[in-house]
Amino acid sequence: MLHVQGDAAAFFGVIVAALIIWRTGWTAADPIASVVISLLIFASSYRLIRDSFRIIMEGVPSCLRLEDVSRAICSVPGVVQVHDLHVWGVCSAHIILSAHAVIDDQRITQAQMIMDEMKRRLKKLFGIEHTTIQLEGKSCGQGMVVCPVENEKI
């Protein structure tokens, strides 16, 4: 729709410039109309260029805030923390998420239920369907070689 409106405005600008030149002989109307039309085209394409650049650079989509995504993941019962959270888009309609989620120590079946709930919330709240979430036990800190029971580094 925006493209059609831009074409209509450009057509209108050319007609107005032609009428001014025809009636008054003032030929400067043509380059002025060209500059106005160029600015209109740039303004209408700016958002598309910005969003395309964000996709190419694998940036966070403008419709999302990482804090909100992190908060949604951490609101799942059993999730203690989320880190290494990355969200990017491969196009305007396909968003991908990668994260590490620290969960309470529990059985694998319970961990799967937590994973399913995180994925359900991400899809419902943010439209994120493609997720890679690595679960980590609460007693193991990031970067630890050994995971002692008392949660102390050896």
DRENZAZA-989005 format. One record per residue: x, y, z of N, C-alpha, C in turn. Coordinates in steps of 0.2 Angstrom, whole numbers, plus 5000, padded with zeros to 4 digits. Layout:
BEGIN
milo n_xx=X; n_yy=Y; n_zz=Z; ca_xx=X; ca_yy=Y; ca_zz=Z; c_xx=X; c_yy=Y; c_zz=Z
...
***
This chain:
BEGIN
milo n_xx=5004; n_yy=4994; n_zz=5000; ca_xx=5000; ca_yy=5000; ca_zz=5000; c_xx=5004; c_yy=5006; c_zz=5000
milo n_xx=5010; n_yy=5006; n_zz=5004; ca_xx=5014; ca_yy=5012; ca_zz=5004; c_xx=5017; c_yy=5013; c_zz=4998
milo n_xx=5019; n_yy=5008; n_zz=4994; ca_xx=5022; ca_yy=5009; ca_zz=4988; c_xx=5018; c_yy=5012; c_zz=4983
milo n_xx=5011; n_yy=5010; n_zz=4983; ca_xx=5006; ca_yy=5012; ca_zz=4978; c_xx=5005; c_yy=5020; c_zz=4980
milo n_xx=5005; n_yy=5021; n_zz=4986; ca_xx=5004; ca_yy=5028; ca_zz=4988; c_xx=5010; c_yy=5033; c_zz=4986
milo n_xx=5016; n_yy=5030; n_zz=4986; ca_xx=5022; ca_yy=5034; ca_zz=4984; c_xx=5021; c_yy=5035; c_zz=4977
milo n_xx=5019; n_yy=5030; n_zz=4973; ca_xx=5019; ca_yy=5031; ca_zz=4965; c_xx=5014; c_yy=5036; c_zz=4964
milo n_xx=5008; n_yy=5036; n_zz=4967; ca_xx=5003; ca_yy=5041; ca_zz=4966; c_xx=5005; c_yy=5048; c_zz=4967
milo n_xx=5009; n_yy=5048; n_zz=4973; ca_xx=5011; ca_yy=5055; ca_zz=4975; c_xx=5016; c_yy=5057; c_zz=4970
milo n_xx=5021; n_yy=5053; n_zz=4967; ca_xx=5026; ca_yy=5055; ca_zz=4962; c_xx=5022; c_yy=5057; c_zz=4956
milo n_xx=5017; n_yy=5053; n_zz=4954; ca_xx=5013; ca_yy=5055; ca_zz=4948; c_xx=5010; c_yy=5062; c_zz=4948
milo n_xx=5007; n_yy=5063; n_zz=4954; ca_xx=5004; ca_yy=5069; ca_zz=4956; c_xx=5009; c_yy=5075; c_zz=4955
milo n_xx=5015; n_yy=5074; n_zz=4958; ca_xx=5020; ca_yy=5079; ca_zz=4958; c_xx=5022; c_yy=5081; c_zz=4951
milo n_xx=5023; n_yy=5075; n_zz=4947; ca_xx=5025; ca_yy=5077; ca_zz=4940; c_xx=5020; c_yy=5081; c_zz=4936
milo n_xx=5013; n_yy=5079; n_zz=4937; ca_xx=5008; ca_yy=5083; ca_zz=4934; c_xx=5008; c_yy=5090; c_zz=4936
milo n_xx=5008; n_yy=5091; n_zz=4943; ca_xx=5008; ca_yy=5098; ca_zz=4945; c_xx=5014; c_yy=5102; c_zz=4942
milo n_xx=5020; n_yy=5099; n_zz=4942; ca_xx=5026; ca_yy=5102; ca_zz=4939; c_xx=5025; c_yy=5104; c_zz=4932
milo n_xx=5022; n_yy=5099; n_zz=4928; ca_xx=5021; ca_yy=5100; ca_zz=4921; c_xx=5016; c_yy=5106; c_zz=4920
milo n_xx=5010; n_yy=5106; n_zz=4924; ca_xx=5005; ca_yy=5112; ca_zz=4924; c_xx=5009; c_yy=5118; c_zz=4925
milo n_xx=5013; n_yy=5118; n_zz=4930; ca_xx=5016; ca_yy=5125; ca_zz=4932; c_xx=5021; c_yy=5127; c_zz=4926
milo n_xx=5025; n_yy=5123; n_zz=4923; ca_xx=5029; ca_yy=5124; ca_zz=4918; c_xx=5025; c_yy=5127; c_zz=4912
milo n_xx=5019; n_yy=5123; n_zz=4910; ca_xx=5015; ca_yy=5125; ca_zz=4905; c_xx=5012; c_yy=5132; c_zz=4906
milo n_xx=5009; n_yy=5133; n_zz=4912; ca_xx=5006; ca_yy=5139; ca_zz=4913; c_xx=5010; c_yy=5145; c_zz=4914
milo n_xx=5016; n_yy=5144; n_zz=4917; ca_xx=5020; ca_yy=5150; ca_zz=4919; c_xx=5027; c_yy=5150; c_zz=4915
milo n_xx=5029; n_yy=5144; n_zz=4913; ca_xx=5035; ca_yy=5144; ca_zz=4910; c_xx=5041; c_yy=5143; c_zz=4915
milo n_xx=5039; n_yy=5143; n_zz=4921; ca_xx=5045; ca_yy=5142; ca_zz=4926; c_xx=5047; c_yy=5135; c_zz=4926
milo n_xx=5053; n_yy=5134; n_zz=4923; ca_xx=5056; ca_yy=5127; ca_zz=4922; c_xx=5059; c_yy=5124; c_zz=4929
milo n_xx=5060; n_yy=5128; n_zz=4934; ca_xx=5063; ca_yy=5126; ca_zz=4940; c_xx=5058; c_yy=5121; c_zz=4944
milo n_xx=5052; n_yy=5121; n_zz=4942; ca_xx=5047; ca_yy=5117; ca_zz=4945; c_xx=5049; c_yy=5110; c_zz=4944
milo n_xx=5051; n_yy=5108; n_zz=4938; ca_xx=5053; ca_yy=5101; ca_zz=4937; c_xx=5059; c_yy=5098; c_zz=4941
milo n_xx=5064; n_yy=5102; n_zz=4942; ca_xx=5069; ca_yy=5099; ca_zz=4947; c_xx=5067; c_yy=5099; c_zz=4954
milo n_xx=5063; n_yy=5104; n_zz=4956; ca_xx=5060; ca_yy=5104; ca_zz=4963; c_xx=5055; c_yy=5098; c_zz=4964
milo n_xx=5051; n_yy=5097; n_zz=4959; ca_xx=5047; ca_yy=5091; ca_zz=4960; c_xx=5051; c_yy=5085; c_zz=4960
milo n_xx=5056; n_yy=5084; n_zz=4956; ca_xx=5061; ca_yy=5078; ca_zz=4957; c_xx=5064; c_yy=5077; c_zz=4963
milo n_xx=5066; n_yy=5083; n_zz=4967; ca_xx=5069; ca_yy=5082; ca_zz=4973; c_xx=5064; c_yy=5080; c_zz=4978
milo n_xx=5058; n_yy=5083; n_zz=4978; ca_xx=5053; ca_yy=5081; ca_zz=4983; c_xx=5051; c_yy=5074; c_zz=4982
milo n_xx=5050; n_yy=5072; n_zz=4976; ca_xx=5049; ca_yy=5064; ca_zz=4974; c_xx=5054; c_yy=5060; c_zz=4977
milo n_xx=5061; n_yy=5062; n_zz=4976; ca_xx=5066; ca_yy=5058; ca_zz=4979; c_xx=5066; c_yy=5058; c_zz=4986
milo n_xx=5064; n_yy=5063; n_zz=4989; ca_xx=5064; ca_yy=5063; ca_zz=4997; c_xx=5058; c_yy=5058; c_zz=4999
milo n_xx=5053; n_yy=5059; n_zz=4995; ca_xx=5047; ca_yy=5054; ca_zz=4997; c_xx=5049; c_yy=5047; c_zz=4996
milo n_xx=5053; n_yy=5045; n_zz=4991; ca_xx=5055; ca_yy=5038; ca_zz=4990; c_xx=5060; c_yy=5036; c_zz=4995
milo n_xx=5064; n_yy=5041; n_zz=4997; ca_xx=5069; ca_yy=5039; ca_zz=5002; c_xx=5065; c_yy=5038; c_zz=5009
milo n_xx=5061; n_yy=5042; n_zz=5011; ca_xx=5057; ca_yy=5042; ca_zz=5017; c_xx=5053; c_yy=5035; c_zz=5017
milo n_xx=5050; n_yy=5033; n_zz=5012; ca_xx=5046; ca_yy=5027; ca_zz=5012; c_xx=5050; c_yy=5021; c_zz=5012
milo n_xx=5056; n_yy=5021; n_zz=5010; ca_xx=5061; ca_yy=5016; ca_zz=5009; c_xx=5065; c_yy=5015; c_zz=5016
milo n_xx=5066; n_yy=5020; n_zz=5020; ca_xx=5070; ca_yy=5020; ca_zz=5025; c_xx=5069; c_yy=5014; c_zz=5030
milo n_xx=5062; n_yy=5013; n_zz=5032; ca_xx=5061; ca_yy=5008; ca_zz=5036; c_xx=5063; c_yy=5001; c_zz=5033
milo n_xx=5062; n_yy=5000; n_zz=5027; ca_xx=5063; ca_yy=4994; ca_zz=5024; c_xx=5071; c_yy=4993; c_zz=5024
milo n_xx=5075; n_yy=4998; n_zz=5022; ca_xx=5082; ca_yy=4998; ca_zz=5023; c_xx=5084; c_yy=4996; c_zz=5030
milo n_xx=5082; n_yy=5000; n_zz=5035; ca_xx=5084; ca_yy=4999; ca_zz=5042; c_xx=5082; c_yy=4991; c_zz=5044
milo n_xx=5076; n_yy=4989; n_zz=5042; ca_xx=5074; ca_yy=4982; ca_zz=5044; c_xx=5079; c_yy=4977; c_zz=5041
milo n_xx=5080; n_yy=4978; n_zz=5034; ca_xx=5084; ca_yy=4973; ca_zz=5030; c_xx=5091; c_yy=4973; c_zz=5033
milo n_xx=5094; n_yy=4979; n_zz=5035; ca_xx=5101; ca_yy=4979; ca_zz=5038; c_xx=5101; c_yy=4976; c_zz=5045
milo n_xx=5095; n_yy=4976; n_zz=5049; ca_xx=5095; ca_yy=4973; ca_zz=5055; c_xx=5095; c_yy=4965; c_zz=5054
milo n_xx=5092; n_yy=4963; n_zz=5049; ca_xx=5091; ca_yy=4956; ca_zz=5048; c_xx=5098; c_yy=4953; c_zz=5045
milo n_xx=5102; n_yy=4957; n_zz=5041; ca_xx=5108; ca_yy=4955; ca_zz=5039; c_xx=5113; c_yy=4955; c_zz=5044
milo n_xx=5113; n_yy=4959; n_zz=5049; ca_xx=5117; ca_yy=4960; ca_zz=5055; c_xx=5115; c_yy=4955; c_zz=5060
milo n_xx=5110; n_yy=4951; n_zz=5059; ca_xx=5107; ca_yy=4947; ca_zz=5064; c_xx=5106; c_yy=4950; c_zz=5071
milo n_xx=5103; n_yy=4956; n_zz=5070; ca_xx=5101; ca_yy=4960; ca_zz=5076; c_xx=5094; c_yy=4958; c_zz=5079
milo n_xx=5093; n_yy=4960; n_zz=5085; ca_xx=5086; ca_yy=4959; ca_zz=5088; c_xx=5081; c_yy=4962; c_zz=5084
milo n_xx=5075; n_yy=4959; n_zz=5082; ca_xx=5070; ca_yy=4962; ca_zz=5079; c_xx=5067; c_yy=4968; c_zz=5083
milo n_xx=5065; n_yy=4973; n_zz=5079; ca_xx=5063; ca_yy=4979; ca_zz=5082; c_xx=5057; c_yy=4978; c_zz=5086
milo n_xx=5053; n_yy=4973; n_zz=5085; ca_xx=5047; ca_yy=4972; ca_zz=5089; c_xx=5048; c_yy=4968; c_zz=5095
milo n_xx=5054; n_yy=4967; n_zz=5097; ca_xx=5056; ca_yy=4963; ca_zz=5103; c_xx=5061; c_yy=4967; c_zz=5108
milo n_xx=5060; n_yy=4966; n_zz=5114; ca_xx=5065; ca_yy=4968; ca_zz=5119; c_xx=5068; c_yy=4962; c_zz=5122
milo n_xx=5074; n_yy=4961; n_zz=5123; ca_xx=5078; ca_yy=4955; ca_zz=5126; c_xx=5075; c_yy=4955; c_zz=5133
milo n_xx=5074; n_yy=4960; n_zz=5137; ca_xx=5072; ca_yy=4960; ca_zz=5144; c_xx=5066; c_yy=4956; c_zz=5144
milo n_xx=5061; n_yy=4958; n_zz=5140; ca_xx=5054; ca_yy=4955; ca_zz=5140; c_xx=5055; c_yy=4947; c_zz=5138
milo n_xx=5059; n_yy=4945; n_zz=5134; ca_xx=5060; ca_yy=4938; ca_zz=5132; c_xx=5063; c_yy=4935; c_zz=5138
milo n_xx=5068; n_yy=4938; n_zz=5141; ca_xx=5071; ca_yy=4935; ca_zz=5147; c_xx=5066; c_yy=4934; c_zz=5152
milo n_xx=5062; n_yy=4939; n_zz=5154; ca_xx=5058; ca_yy=4939; ca_zz=5159; c_xx=5052; c_yy=4933; c_zz=5158
milo n_xx=5050; n_yy=4932; n_zz=5152; ca_xx=5045; ca_yy=4927; ca_zz=5150; c_xx=5048; c_yy=4920; c_zz=5151
milo n_xx=5055; n_yy=4919; n_zz=5149; ca_xx=5058; ca_yy=4913; ca_zz=5151; c_xx=5059; c_yy=4911; c_zz=5158
milo n_xx=5061; n_yy=4917; n_zz=5162; ca_xx=5062; ca_yy=4916; ca_zz=5169; c_xx=5055; c_yy=4915; c_zz=5173
milo n_xx=5050; n_yy=4917; n_zz=5170; ca_xx=5043; ca_yy=4916; ca_zz=5173; c_xx=5041; c_yy=4909; c_zz=5173
milo n_xx=5044; n_yy=4905; n_zz=5169; ca_xx=5042; ca_yy=4898; ca_zz=5169; c_xx=5044; c_yy=4894; c_zz=5176
milo n_xx=5039; n_yy=4891; n_zz=5179; ca_xx=5041; ca_yy=4888; ca_zz=5186; c_xx=5047; c_yy=4883; c_zz=5184
milo n_xx=5052; n_yy=4883; n_zz=5189; ca_xx=5058; ca_yy=4879; ca_zz=5188; c_xx=5064; c_yy=4882; c_zz=5185
milo n_xx=5063; n_yy=4888; n_zz=5181; ca_xx=5068; ca_yy=4891; ca_zz=5178; c_xx=5071; c_yy=4896; c_zz=5183
milo n_xx=5078; n_yy=4896; n_zz=5184; ca_xx=5081; ca_yy=4900; ca_zz=5189; c_xx=5084; c_yy=4906; c_zz=5186
milo n_xx=5087; n_yy=4905; n_zz=5180; ca_xx=5090; ca_yy=4910; ca_zz=5177; c_xx=5091; c_yy=4909; c_zz=5169
milo n_xx=5092; n_yy=4914; n_zz=5165; ca_xx=5093; ca_yy=4913; ca_zz=5158; c_xx=5099; c_yy=4917; c_zz=5156
milo n_xx=5104; n_yy=4915; n_zz=5152; ca_xx=5110; ca_yy=4918; ca_zz=5150; c_xx=5111; c_yy=4916; c_zz=5143
milo n_xx=5116; n_yy=4920; n_zz=5140; ca_xx=5118; ca_yy=4919; ca_zz=5133; c_xx=5112; c_yy=4919; c_zz=5129
milo n_xx=5108; n_yy=4924; n_zz=5130; ca_xx=5101; ca_yy=4924; ca_zz=5126; c_xx=5103; c_yy=4928; c_zz=5120
milo n_xx=5101; n_yy=4925; n_zz=5114; ca_xx=5102; ca_yy=4928; ca_zz=5107; c_xx=5095; c_yy=4927; c_zz=5104
milo n_xx=5093; n_yy=4933; n_zz=5101; ca_xx=5087; ca_yy=4933; ca_zz=5097; c_xx=5088; c_yy=4937; c_zz=5090
milo n_xx=5086; n_yy=4934; n_zz=5085; ca_xx=5088; ca_yy=4937; ca_zz=5078; c_xx=5082; c_yy=4935; c_zz=5073
milo n_xx=5082; n_yy=4938; n_zz=5068; ca_xx=5077; ca_yy=4937; ca_zz=5063; c_xx=5081; c_yy=4935; c_zz=5056
milo n_xx=5078; n_yy=4930; n_zz=5053; ca_xx=5081; ca_yy=4928; ca_zz=5046; c_xx=5076; c_yy=4932; c_zz=5041
milo n_xx=5070; n_yy=4934; n_zz=5043; ca_xx=5066; ca_yy=4938; ca_zz=5038; c_xx=5061; c_yy=4942; c_zz=5043
milo n_xx=5057; n_yy=4946; n_zz=5041; ca_xx=5053; ca_yy=4949; ca_zz=5045; c_xx=5048; c_yy=4945; c_zz=5049
milo n_xx=5046; n_yy=4939; n_zz=5046; ca_xx=5041; ca_yy=4935; ca_zz=5049; c_xx=5044; c_yy=4928; c_zz=5053
milo n_xx=5051; n_yy=4928; n_zz=5053; ca_xx=5054; ca_yy=4922; ca_zz=5056; c_xx=5059; c_yy=4923; c_zz=5061
milo n_xx=5058; n_yy=4922; n_zz=5067; ca_xx=5062; ca_yy=4924; ca_zz=5073; c_xx=5065; c_yy=4918; c_zz=5076
milo n_xx=5072; n_yy=4918; n_zz=5077; ca_xx=5075; ca_yy=4913; ca_zz=5080; c_xx=5078; c_yy=4915; c_zz=5087
milo n_xx=5078; n_yy=4910; n_zz=5092; ca_xx=5081; ca_yy=4911; ca_zz=5098; c_xx=5086; c_yy=4906; c_zz=5100
milo n_xx=5091; n_yy=4908; n_zz=5104; ca_xx=5096; ca_yy=4903; ca_zz=5107; c_xx=5097; c_yy=4905; c_zz=5114
milo n_xx=5097; n_yy=4901; n_zz=5118; ca_xx=5098; ca_yy=4903; ca_zz=5125; c_xx=5101; c_yy=4897; c_zz=5130
milo n_xx=5103; n_yy=4899; n_zz=5135; ca_xx=5105; ca_yy=4894; ca_zz=5141; c_xx=5100; c_yy=4895; c_zz=5146
milo n_xx=5097; n_yy=4890; n_zz=5149; ca_xx=5092; ca_yy=4891; ca_zz=5154; c_xx=5094; c_yy=4887; c_zz=5160
milo n_xx=5095; n_yy=4890; n_zz=5166; ca_xx=5097; ca_yy=4887; ca_zz=5172; c_xx=5091; c_yy=4885; c_zz=5175
milo n_xx=5090; n_yy=4878; n_zz=5177; ca_xx=5084; ca_yy=4876; ca_zz=5180; c_xx=5086; c_yy=4872; c_zz=5187
milo n_xx=5081; n_yy=4871; n_zz=5191; ca_xx=5082; ca_yy=4867; ca_zz=5197; c_xx=5084; c_yy=4860; c_zz=5195
milo n_xx=5088; n_yy=4857; n_zz=5200; ca_xx=5089; ca_yy=4850; ca_zz=5199; c_xx=5083; c_yy=4846; c_zz=5199
milo n_xx=5082; n_yy=4842; n_zz=5194; ca_xx=5076; ca_yy=4838; ca_zz=5194; c_xx=5076; c_yy=4832; c_zz=5189
milo n_xx=5071; n_yy=4828; n_zz=5188; ca_xx=5071; ca_yy=4822; ca_zz=5183; c_xx=5071; c_yy=4825; c_zz=5176
milo n_xx=5073; n_yy=4821; n_zz=5172; ca_xx=5073; ca_yy=4823; ca_zz=5165; c_xx=5066; c_yy=4824; c_zz=5162
milo n_xx=5061; n_yy=4820; n_zz=5164; ca_xx=5054; ca_yy=4821; ca_zz=5162; c_xx=5051; c_yy=4828; c_zz=5164
milo n_xx=5053; n_yy=4830; n_zz=5170; ca_xx=5051; ca_yy=4837; ca_zz=5173; c_xx=5055; c_yy=4842; c_zz=5169
milo n_xx=5061; n_yy=4841; n_zz=5167; ca_xx=5065; ca_yy=4846; ca_zz=5163; c_xx=5062; c_yy=4847; c_zz=5156
milo n_xx=5059; n_yy=4841; n_zz=5154; ca_xx=5056; ca_yy=4842; ca_zz=5147; c_xx=5049; c_yy=4846; c_zz=5147
milo n_xx=5046; n_yy=4845; n_zz=5153; ca_xx=5040; ca_yy=4849; ca_zz=5154; c_xx=5041; c_yy=4857; c_zz=5154
milo n_xx=5047; n_yy=4858; n_zz=5158; ca_xx=5049; ca_yy=4865; ca_zz=5158; c_xx=5051; c_yy=4868; c_zz=5151
milo n_xx=5055; n_yy=4864; n_zz=5147; ca_xx=5057; ca_yy=4866; ca_zz=5140; c_xx=5050; c_yy=4867; c_zz=5136
milo n_xx=5045; n_yy=4862; n_zz=5137; ca_xx=5039; ca_yy=4863; ca_zz=5133; c_xx=5036; c_yy=4870; c_zz=5135
milo n_xx=5035; n_yy=4871; n_zz=5141; ca_xx=5032; ca_yy=4877; ca_zz=5143; c_xx=5036; c_yy=4884; c_zz=5141
milo n_xx=5042; n_yy=4883; n_zz=5141; ca_xx=5046; ca_yy=4889; ca_zz=5138; c_xx=5045; c_yy=4890; c_zz=5131
milo n_xx=5045; n_yy=4885; n_zz=5127; ca_xx=5043; ca_yy=4885; ca_zz=5120; c_xx=5036; c_yy=4888; c_zz=5119
milo n_xx=5032; n_yy=4885; n_zz=5123; ca_xx=5025; ca_yy=4887; ca_zz=5122; c_xx=5024; c_yy=4895; c_zz=5123
milo n_xx=5027; n_yy=4897; n_zz=5128; ca_xx=5026; ca_yy=4905; ca_zz=5130; c_xx=5030; c_yy=4909; c_zz=5125
milo n_xx=5036; n_yy=4907; n_zz=5122; ca_xx=5039; ca_yy=4911; ca_zz=5117; c_xx=5035; c_yy=4911; c_zz=5111
milo n_xx=5032; n_yy=4906; n_zz=5109; ca_xx=5028; ca_yy=4906; ca_zz=5103; c_xx=5022; c_yy=4910; c_zz=5104
milo n_xx=5018; n_yy=4910; n_zz=5110; ca_xx=5012; ca_yy=4913; ca_zz=5111; c_xx=5014; c_yy=4921; c_zz=5112
milo n_xx=5019; n_yy=4923; n_zz=5116; ca_xx=5020; ca_yy=4930; ca_zz=5118; c_xx=5024; c_yy=4934; c_zz=5112
milo n_xx=5028; n_yy=4930; n_zz=5109; ca_xx=5033; ca_yy=4934; ca_zz=5104; c_xx=5033; c_yy=4931; c_zz=5097
milo n_xx=5029; n_yy=4925; n_zz=5096; ca_xx=5029; ca_yy=4922; ca_zz=5089; c_xx=5036; c_yy=4919; c_zz=5087
milo n_xx=5040; n_yy=4917; n_zz=5092; ca_xx=5046; ca_yy=4914; ca_zz=5091; c_xx=5045; c_yy=4906; c_zz=5091
milo n_xx=5046; n_yy=4903; n_zz=5085; ca_xx=5044; ca_yy=4896; ca_zz=5084; c_xx=5051; c_yy=4892; c_zz=5084
milo n_xx=5056; n_yy=4895; n_zz=5082; ca_xx=5062; ca_yy=4891; ca_zz=5081; c_xx=5067; c_yy=4893; c_zz=5087
milo n_xx=5068; n_yy=4888; n_zz=5092; ca_xx=5071; ca_yy=4889; ca_zz=5098; c_xx=5077; c_yy=4884; c_zz=5099
milo n_xx=5082; n_yy=4886; n_zz=5101; ca_xx=5087; ca_yy=4881; ca_zz=5104; c_xx=5089; c_yy=4883; c_zz=5111
milo n_xx=5087; n_yy=4879; n_zz=5116; ca_xx=5088; ca_yy=4881; ca_zz=5123; c_xx=5092; c_yy=4875; c_zz=5126
milo n_xx=5097; n_yy=4877; n_zz=5129; ca_xx=5101; ca_yy=4872; ca_zz=5132; c_xx=5100; c_yy=4873; c_zz=5140
milo n_xx=5098; n_yy=4867; n_zz=5143; ca_xx=5096; ca_yy=4867; ca_zz=5150; c_xx=5102; c_yy=4866; c_zz=5154
milo n_xx=5103; n_yy=4869; n_zz=5159; ca_xx=5109; ca_yy=4868; ca_zz=5164; c_xx=5106; c_yy=4867; c_zz=5171
milo n_xx=5110; n_yy=4863; n_zz=5175; ca_xx=5108; ca_yy=4862; ca_zz=5182; c_xx=5109; c_yy=4868; c_zz=5186
milo n_xx=5105; n_yy=4869; n_zz=5191; ca_xx=5106; ca_yy=4875; ca_zz=5196; c_xx=5113; c_yy=4874; c_zz=5199
milo n_xx=5115; n_yy=4868; n_zz=5201; ca_xx=5121; ca_yy=4867; ca_zz=5205; c_xx=5127; c_yy=4869; c_zz=5201
milo n_xx=5127; n_yy=4869; n_zz=5195; ca_xx=5133; ca_yy=4870; ca_zz=5191; c_xx=5133; c_yy=4877; c_zz=5188
milo n_xx=5139; n_yy=4880; n_zz=5190; ca_xx=5139; ca_yy=4887; ca_zz=5188; c_xx=5143; c_yy=4887; c_zz=5181
milo n_xx=5142; n_yy=4893; n_zz=5177; ca_xx=5145; ca_yy=4893; ca_zz=5171; c_xx=5152; c_yy=4893; c_zz=5171
milo n_xx=5155; n_yy=4889; n_zz=5167; ca_xx=5163; ca_yy=4889; ca_zz=5167; c_xx=5166; c_yy=4885; c_zz=5172
milo n_xx=5162; n_yy=4881; n_zz=5176; ca_xx=5165; ca_yy=4877; ca_zz=5181; c_xx=5167; c_yy=4871; c_zz=5178
milo n_xx=5173; n_yy=4868; n_zz=5180; ca_xx=5176; ca_yy=4862; ca_zz=5177; c_xx=5172; c_yy=4856; c_zz=5181
milo n_xx=5171; n_yy=4857; n_zz=5188; ca_xx=5168; ca_yy=4852; ca_zz=5192; c_xx=5162; c_yy=4855; c_zz=5195
milo n_xx=5157; n_yy=4851; n_zz=5196; ca_xx=5151; ca_yy=4854; ca_zz=5199; c_xx=5150; c_yy=4850; c_zz=5206
milo n_xx=5153; n_yy=4853; n_zz=5211; ca_xx=5152; ca_yy=4850; ca_zz=5218; c_xx=5146; c_yy=4852; c_zz=5221
milo n_xx=5144; n_yy=4847; n_zz=5226; ca_xx=5137; ca_yy=4848; ca_zz=5229; c_xx=5136; c_yy=4854; c_zz=5233
milo n_xx=5142; n_yy=4857; n_zz=5236; ca_xx=5141; ca_yy=4863; ca_zz=5239; c_xx=5141; c_yy=4869; c_zz=5235
milo n_xx=5142; n_yy=4869; n_zz=5228; ca_xx=5142; ca_yy=4874; ca_zz=5224; c_xx=5148; c_yy=4878; c_zz=5225
milo n_xx=5153; n_yy=4875; n_zz=5226; ca_xx=5160; ca_yy=4879; ca_zz=5227; c_xx=5165; c_yy=4877; c_zz=5221
milo n_xx=5169; n_yy=4881; n_zz=5219; ca_xx=5174; ca_yy=4879; ca_zz=5214; c_xx=5179; c_yy=4876; c_zz=5217
milo n_xx=5182; n_yy=4870; n_zz=5214; ca_xx=5187; ca_yy=4867; ca_zz=5217; c_xx=5194; c_yy=4869; c_zz=5213
***
